[in-house]
C-alpha cells in the first residue's frame, strides 16, 4: 500500500525548515547570525513578466526552482511565482519536488533529471511529472508503476528527453517513437512532453543543429500518430539569444533571478529586456569584530595576508561553509558605506576579513552593514563579478549559497518572511522541546 513517501525522501525533506511568516505586528524573529541573504520577490516577479513578454502567444514560462531556487530558497520563490500566476515549475530531483508539495505548492512540477524507478509510485501519488531518457530505466520505472494498487488512481506524467547534442541525457531521435509508444502502452503512464537542452546557447550554429534534431524527433512522433502535448527546448540562454525555437514552454532559470547567462550576446530587441532584469539576491553582513592590527600581523590561516601598515580589519561571520568560496581569498571586494574595500586573508569556513582602513569618515564599527553581492550606494558587486574573481560562473555563485545562511524575503520593500535552519514557530530560539526539557546541563552536554 502506498501511503507515505519512502523513508529516504522523508528524511531529506525533514532537514528543510519552513518559512517564518511576518508576525501580526509586522516583525520577524532576530537573525541567528549577522550574515544573510536578501531576496527581492518583486524583482523576481518582474523578471518573469519581462521574459514572458518575449514569448509568442500560447508559449508559457516555466520557472526552474532547482538547487533551492538557485540558492534563493525554493519554497519562498515558488510561492511568490504561483501567487502571481505561474502555472507550472521545474526542479531537478524528486526530493526538491516533494519539498514543494509538502509546502503546499499545487501546480504541476516537472522533475528534469530521471528519478530512481522505485520512486515512481511516489511521484504518481504526489502528481509529479518525471523525465525518462534511458530505455532500461524506463522499463524499470514502468514495472514499479505496475505494482501500484488499483485503488491509487491516475497515470504518471512522463516527459521524454531527446538527445540532440548535449551528450548528457535522452534517447536518440530515431528511438523516440518506439520509446514514446512504450510509455503510452502502460496503463500507469502517459506521455506529457518532449524536451531537450541546449549545449551552448551563445553559439547559433550548435543551437540550430540541436533545434533541427529536436524538430526531427517531434516530427517522428507525429508520423507515428503519437500526440505530443508539450515541447520544450530553450532555457534562459536560448530565450535571450534567440538561437533556438521557443515551442510550447521555455524553462527559465538564471534569468528569472535577474542574471543574464555569462558571456551571452542578445539581439537588440531582447537586449532591452536583458538590461532591465534585476538581481533578486543580495548578500549582506555586519561584522562581529572590528579591530586595529599593527603592521606585520598575519590575517587568517596561513597566513596568506600580512598587514604592511597599521590596519583596521573587520571580521564578517560567513565563509566557505556559507557558500562564499575559498577561491576568493585575497581577490574579492566588499562594499561598506558605498565604498569598495578588499577582502584580505584566506576565506575560512565561518569567517572572512576585510580591510576597512581607508573607508572615509569615522572608523567602521560592528554597526556598519557590508554588501558582498548587490547594490550599496552608487556601487554594485554582481554575482558575475564575484564569479570572475573566483574563476567560475555566476550560476555557481548563487546556487552555492548554503542553507545555513538566513534568507529574508521582501515584497513591496517590506520583509515578509525568513528562512533559517532551526527556528520553530511558536517556540522561538533555544526553547527546550520534549527531548531536552528538564534535563541537567551535564545531560545536555554543557558541562
N, C-alpha and C positions, 0 to 999 in steps of 0.2 A: 504494500500500500504506500502510495506517495503522498505523504502528509507534511513533511518538512524538508528543507534543503539538506544536502549532505552535511555531515559534521564538519568537514573541512571548510566548506563555504561559510557556514555559520561562524566558525572560529575567526575566519578572516574578517567578516563583517563586524564582529563584535569589537574589533580594535578601533573602529572609526567612531568618533563621538558626534552626536547630533549637533545641529546649530543651536546656539543660545540666542533666543529672540530678545529684542529690547523689552525691558520691563514696562509696566504701565506708566511709570514716571519718566520713561524715555531714557533709561540708563542701562548700561551693560556692566557686568562684574569687572573688577580690575584685571588688567593683563597679568598673566603669570610670569612674564619676563618683558623687559623693555626693548624688545626687538619684535617687529610684527609686520605683517603684510596688510596693506590696504587694498581692497577690491572694490572698484567703482562699477556698480551694477548698471548705472545709467550709461556709462561708456560701452559696456558690453552690449546692451540692447541697441544702442545707436549704431554700433559697428555692424551688427547683424542686419539691421534695417538698411544700412547703406549697401551692404553686399547683396542683399535680396534685390535691391533696385537695379543691379547689373544683369539680372536674370530675365529671360523671356517669360511671358505669361505661361503658367502651367508648370514651371520648374520651381522647386522649392529648396530652401536652405535646410540642411540637416546638420546642426552643430555637433562637433565632436567634443565630448567631455571625458575622453580617456585620460589616463595618468593624472587622476584627481583634477580634471579640467585643466590640464597643462599647468598644474601647480596652484590653480586659483581656488580649488575646493569644489568638488563635483556637485554636491547637493545644493550649495548656495547658488552656484551658477545655473544648474538645471532648473531650480525653482524659479529663478528670475526669467529665464528664457521661456519656460512654459507659461508663466503668468502673462507674458507679452505675446503669446500666440504661436510659439514654436510648436510644431505638431509631431516631431519625432527627433530622436537623438541617436548618436553613435558612441560606443565605448570600444575598448579593445579586449576586455576579458569578462568572464562570467561573473566574477565577484564584483567588478565595477558596476555591472548591470543590476546585480542583486542589491547593492548598496542603494541605488536609486529607487528601486522598487520598495525597499523597506523604509525609505524616506518619504514615500507617498507619491512618487512620480508615476503617472499613469499613462503617459504617451508611449507609442511604440519605441522600442530600444533595439538597435542592431548591434550585435557583438561582431566586430570586424575580424578578429582572429579566431580560427577554429577552436572549439572547446573540446575537452575530453568527452568521448562518447558517453561515458557514464553519467554525465551531467545533462544530457539531452532531455530526460524526463523532467528534470527541474526547470530547464529552460521552457518547456511546454507549460508547466504549471504556472510559471511567472509571466507567461505571454511575452517571451523574449524571442527575438529573431537571431538566427545564428548564420555563420558563414561556413561553407564547405568548399574545399579546393583540392581534395585528395580523395581518390576513389575508395581506397581501403578504409580511410576514416569515415567516409560517408556510409559505407556498408555497416560498419560497427555502430555508427550513430543510429541508423535505421533499425538495426537489431535491438538496440537499447530501447527505442521507442515502441517496438513490437511488444515489449514486456509490460508496457503501461496498462493498468487495468481499464476495462471498458468504461468504468464509472467516470474516469477522467476524460472529459470531452475536449475536442479541438484537434487541430493539426499544427505541428511546429512549422513556423515560417522559416524558410531556408533561402539565403541569398547565395547564389553560385558565383564564386570568384573565378575569373578567367585570367590566365597567364598571357599578358600582352607584351611583356618585355622587362618587367621589374626583376624577374628571376627570384622571386621570394615566395610566391604562393599562387594557387589557382590551377585549374585544368586547362589544357591547350584548346584553342578554338575548335579543332577537329573533334574533340571529345565532349564538347559542351552539350550537344543534343542528346547523346546517349546518357550522360550524367544527369541532365535535367529530367529525362524520361524516368530514370530510376527514382528520383525524388518524387515525381508525380504519381508513380505506381504505388507508393507507400500510403496506406490509409491514415498514417500518423504524421505525414509531412506534406508541405505544399511549396512550390516554387514561388518565392516572393520577389526575387530580383536577380539581376545580373550586374556584376561590378568588376572593376579593376582599379589599379592605382598607377599614377604616372611616376616614371623613374626620375625624370629631370624636367620639371615644368618650365624651366628657363630656356630649354632647347626645343625650338619648334619642330625640328626635323625628327628628333626622338619621339616627341609627344604626338606628332601627326601620324607616325608609324604605329604607335600604340593605339591611337584613336581608330585607325583603319582596321587593325586586328580586332578591336572591340566591336566595331560595326559588323565585321565579318561574323563574329560569334553570335551576335544578336540576330543577324540575318539567317544563320543556320538554324537557330531556334524557330524562327518564323516559318522557314521552309519545312520544318518537321511538324508544324502545326501546334507548337507549344506556345501558349500565351505567356507573355513576359510583362508582369505588372510594372516593374520599376527597373530603370537602368541608371547606373551612376559610375562616373569615371573621374571627374575633376574634383580636386580639393582646393585649398586656398590658392596655391600657386597656379594651378590650371585656370581658375576663375579669373584671377587678376592679370595673368599674362595672355589669356585668350588663346592658348596653344592647343586646346582640346575642346571637344564638344561638351555642353553642359547637360544634355539629355534631360532626364526627369528630376534628378536630385543632384545637388552639389554638397559634398561633405566639407563643411567649413571648420577648420581647426584654428591654426595660429592667427589667422586674420581676424577672426571673431574676437580675439583677445587684444586686438589693436596693434599687431605686429605683422609687418609685411615680410614674407619669407626672404631670408638673407640673399642678397645679390639679385633679386628679381627685377627685371625691367618690365614696366607696364606701358601699354599703348596709351595715347593721350586721354581718351575718354575714361579709362579705368584708373589712370594716374591720379585724377582728381579725387576719386573715391579712396585710393590708397593713401593719399596725403591727408585725407580727412579722418582716417581711423585713429582712435585714441587708445593708448595703452590702458589696460584695465588694472594692472598690478603695479603697486609701488611698495618698495621695501624700506622701512624706516627703523630707527633705533635711537635710544637715548643711552648715554654712557653709564657704566657702573663705577667708573673711576676716571678722574682727570687729574694728572699729577705732572709736576716738573721733574724731568730727569736730567742729570748733569751730562756733560759731554763724555763720551766713552762708555755709555750704558748700552748693553745689549737689550734688544726688544724681542720677546717671544722666543720660540725654540730655535736652537742652532748656535748662536743667533745668526739670522741672515741679514739683520739690520742693526747697526750700532750708531748711536747719536754722535753727530760731529760737532754739536753745539748744545747748549742748554735748551731743552726741547719740552714743549707741553704735549703730552701724549694722552689721548683718550682711549679707553677700553670699551668696545661695544660688545654686548653679550650675544654674539652669534658667530658661527664658524662653519666649517665644512659639514658638520652634522646637521646644520640647518639648511644646507644647500648652497652656501657661499663657498665656492671651490677653493681648494688649497692652491690651485694653479694661478690664482690671482695674487699670491703673495708678492708684495713689493711692486705690483704693477697697477693695481686698481686705484681709483679716485673715489672720494665720497664728498657729498655736499653738506655743508653746515653754514647756516646764515647766508645761503645762496652763493657760497664760495667753494670752489674745488680744493680739496686737501688730499694729501697722499695717504694711502694705506701703507703701513710700514711693518716689517717683520713677517714671520711665517703665519699664515692663516691657521689657527688652531681649531680643534674640534668645536669649541664653545666660545671662542673669542677672536676678535681682530683688534688691532691697534691702529690708530690714526694720528698723524702729526698735525696738531692744530695750532702750532706756534705762531704762524703768520696770519691767522684769522683777525681781521680788523676789529677794533673796539675792545671792550672788556674781555678778559680771559674767558674762554669757553668753560662751561661747567656741566654738571650732570643733568641740568635742566634743559640743555640745548638738544634740539632734535636733529638727527642726521638722516640723510636720504642716500641710500645705496643704489636704488633703482627708482627712477621717477623724477618729477619736477620739484624744484625748490627755488623760489625767487625767479630770476630770469634764466637759470641754468637747468639743464636736464641731463640725466645719465640714463641712457636707454639700455634695454636688455641686450641689444646688438652690440653696444659699446662694451658692456661687461663681457660678452661672448668673445669679442675680439681680443680683449686683454688676456682671456684665458684660453685662446686658441681653440674655440669651439663655436657652436651656433646658438642663436637666441632661443631656439626650441629647448635646448638642454638647460639653459639658464633658468627659464621659468618653470619647466617641468620638474626640475631638480629641487625646487623649494620643499623642504622637509615638512612632514606632518606636525612636527613639534613647534613650528613657527605659528603663533596665533594668526588667524585671518579675521580681519574686521571688515564687514560688508557695509557699503554705503549706497544709499539711494536718496536722491534729492538733497545731496550734501549732508545727510544725517546718517549716523551709524544705526543700522537696523538689525544687525546680527553679528555673532562672533563664533568662531570655531577654535577650540583648543583641545588639548589632549585629554584632560581628566576632570574637568568641571562637571558637576552633576546638578542639574536643575532642581531647585528646592533644597539642596544640601549645601551648595557653595563649595568653597575651598577648605580642605583639611578637616571637614566634619566627619567623625568616625562613623563607619557603617557597622552592620551586624558582625562583620569579621574582625573588627578592631575595638568596638565599644567595650569598655570595662576591663580591657587588658592592661597590664602594667607596662611601664616603659621598657623594662627588661624583656618582656614577652614580645613587644613590638620591635625589638632590635635596636632600641635607642640608647642602651647602656652596655 
